[in-house]
């Protein structure tokens, strides 16, 4: 249970990180 929570938190963090990178790339190219 706790391992699953830690995994989902890590996954969410990666998704947010990727989204942040993509949005900053969009700003750089626009």
Secondary structure, DSSP 8 states (H G I E B T S, - for coil): -HHHHHHHHHHHHHHHHHHHHHHHHHHHH-
